[in-house]
């Protein structure tokens, strides 16, 4: 199915900039919002993984610019363990290039039973990873290594939908987000991993469509 709506994507301008990674990230979002000013006064915002964190961040800081928030397969905060994991990935890519992360990342994002199907989308994801500029990856990874959205969750006033695959590592975090955002609802996609939109596109899109129709 398709959702009939006009859409626009965000550009994370984080590569090569000096300063605290999360501050650079937040400033990048403000630059994107400024570009909307002339033509887009309010919008729905949907994001997956880092995009889900972006959705929650914007809902906390700029609620007046958004109607409905959709946060998918993301966590509410970094941890020392996750920070260490991101450093390992940055170091690996720095030493061997983004190619070294392709199969590792696919194995992390998708359950083994989906990977063995050799679905065409998996090669597209590998290609996306291989062609991601290292500086852009490193900047986003550093931002994901040190953030905490938990204090602002109870203050989110926009209608919020959480979508998560039941085999994604963010499941517990998404349940925590859902429990702390007033009036939020959660849709769990059984058996899906981190990129639940690619594993179960029909169910994922249906969940968003139903949520937006209720606006």
C-alpha positions in Angstrom: 0.0 0.0 0.0 1.0 3.7 -0.4 0.4 6.7 1.8 -0.7 9.7 -0.3 1.2 12.7 1.1 3.9 15.1 0.2 7.2 14.2 1.8 10.6 15.7 2.4 13.8 14.2 3.9 16.3 15.5 6.4 20.0 15.9 5.6 22.3 15.2 8.6 25.1 17.7 8.1 27.5 16.3 10.7 30.7 15.4 8.8 33.9 17.2 9.6 32.4 19.8 11.9 34.0 20.7 15.2 32.2 20.5 18.5 30.2 18.0 20.7 28.6 15.5 18.3 25.0 15.7 19.6 25.2 19.6 19.5 26.4 19.4 15.9 23.6 17.0 15.2 21.0 19.3 16.8 22.3 22.3 14.9 22.0 20.4 11.7 18.3 19.8 12.4 17.8 23.5 13.1 19.3 24.2 9.7 16.9 21.8 8.1 13.9 23.4 9.9 15.0 26.9 8.8 14.8 25.7 5.2 11.1 24.8 5.8 10.1 28.2 7.0 8.9 29.6 3.7 6.8 26.7 2.5 6.2 24.2 5.3 4.6 25.5 8.5 3.7 22.2 10.1 4.2 18.5 9.2 4.0 15.0 10.4 7.5 13.5 11.1 8.4 9.8 10.8 11.8 8.4 11.3 13.5 5.0 11.8 16.6 4.2 13.8 18.5 7.6 14.1 15.5 9.1 12.4 13.3 7.9 15.2 15.5 9.7 17.7 15.3 12.8 15.5 11.5 12.6 15.6 11.6 12.5 19.4 14.1 15.3 19.7 12.1 17.6 17.4 8.9 16.7 19.3 10.6 17.9 22.5 12.2 21.1 21.1 9.9 22.2 18.3 6.4 20.8 18.9 4.8 23.8 17.2 6.2 22.7 13.8 4.7 19.2 13.9 1.4 17.5 14.0 2.1 13.8 14.5 5.3 12.0 15.5 6.3 8.5 14.4 9.4 7.0 16.0 10.5 3.6 14.8 13.1 1.1 16.0 15.1 3.6 18.1 16.4 3.9 21.6 15.8 6.6 24.3 19.4 7.1 25.2 23.0 5.9 24.6 24.8 3.7 27.1 28.5 3.1 27.8 28.1 -0.3 26.0 26.6 1.2 22.9 29.2 4.0 22.9 31.9 1.4 22.9 30.2 -0.5 20.1 30.0 2.7 17.9 33.7 3.4 18.5 34.5 -0.1 17.3 32.5 0.5 14.2 34.1 3.8 13.5 37.6 2.4 14.0 36.9 -0.5 11.7 35.6 1.7 9.0 38.5 4.1 9.4 41.0 1.2 9.0 39.3 -0.9 6.3 36.7 1.3 4.7 32.9 1.2 4.8 32.9 -2.2 2.9 34.1 -3.8 6.2 30.8 -2.8 7.8 28.4 -4.1 5.1 27.8 -7.7 6.1 28.3 -6.9 9.8 25.6 -4.3 9.7 23.2 -6.4 7.7 23.6 -9.2 10.3 22.9 -6.6 13.1 19.9 -5.1 11.4 18.1 -8.2 10.2 17.3 -11.5 11.9 19.2 -14.6 10.6 16.1 -16.1 9.2 15.5 -13.0 7.0 19.2 -12.8 5.9 19.2 -16.4 4.7 16.3 -15.6 2.3 18.8 -13.5 0.3 16.0 -11.0 -0.3 17.0 -8.4 -3.0 16.5 -5.6 -0.4 19.6 -7.0 1.5 21.9 -6.2 -1.4 20.4 -2.7 -1.6 21.2 -2.2 2.1 24.7 -3.5 1.6 25.2 -1.1 -1.3 23.9 1.8 0.8 26.4 1.0 3.6 29.3 0.7 1.2 28.6 4.1 -0.5 28.0 6.0 2.8 30.8 8.6 3.1 33.0 7.7 6.1 32.9 11.2 7.6 29.1 11.3 7.5 28.9 7.8 9.1 31.5 8.7 11.8 29.7 12.0 12.6 26.3 10.3 13.1 27.9 7.4 15.0 29.5 9.8 17.4 26.2 11.6 18.0 24.6 8.2 18.7 27.3 7.5 21.2 26.3 10.2 23.6 22.6 11.3 23.8 19.7 11.1 26.2 16.2 11.9 25.3 14.6 10.4 28.4 14.2 13.6 30.5 12.0 15.2 27.7 9.8 12.2 26.9 7.0 13.1 29.4 6.8 16.6 28.0 6.0 15.5 24.4 2.6 16.9 23.5 2.2 15.7 19.9 0.3 12.4 19.2 3.1 9.8 19.0 3.2 6.4 17.4 6.0 3.9 18.2 6.8 1.1 15.7 9.3 -1.6 16.5 10.2 -5.1 15.3 10.0 -7.7 18.1 13.5 -9.0 17.2 15.1 -5.6 17.2 17.5 -4.8 20.0 15.6 -1.5 20.6 12.4 -3.3 21.7 12.9 -2.6 25.4 13.8 1.0 24.7 10.8 1.5 22.4 8.5 0.1 25.2 10.1 2.6 27.6 9.5 5.5 25.1 5.9 4.4 24.7 5.4 4.2 28.4 6.8 7.7 29.0 5.3 9.8 26.2 1.8 10.8 27.2 -0.9 9.1 25.1 1.6 7.3 22.9 0.7 4.0 21.2 3.0 1.2 20.1 2.8 -1.3 17.2 5.1 -4.3 17.4 5.9 -6.1 14.2 6.3 -9.7 15.1 9.6 -11.2 14.0 11.0 -8.1 12.4 14.4 -6.7 13.2 15.9 -3.2 13.2 14.7 -2.1 9.7 11.2 -3.3 10.2 10.0 -1.1 7.3 12.1 -3.2 4.9 11.2 -6.6 6.4 7.4 -6.0 6.7 6.7 -3.0 4.5 2.9 -3.7 4.3 2.4 -3.9 8.0 4.7 -0.9 8.7 3.0 1.3 6.1 -0.5 0.2 7.3 0.4 1.2 10.9 1.5 4.7 9.8 -1.5 5.1 7.5 -4.0 4.2 10.3 -2.2 6.6 12.6 -2.3 9.5 10.2 -5.9 8.9 9.2 -6.9 9.5 12.8 -5.5 13.0 12.6 
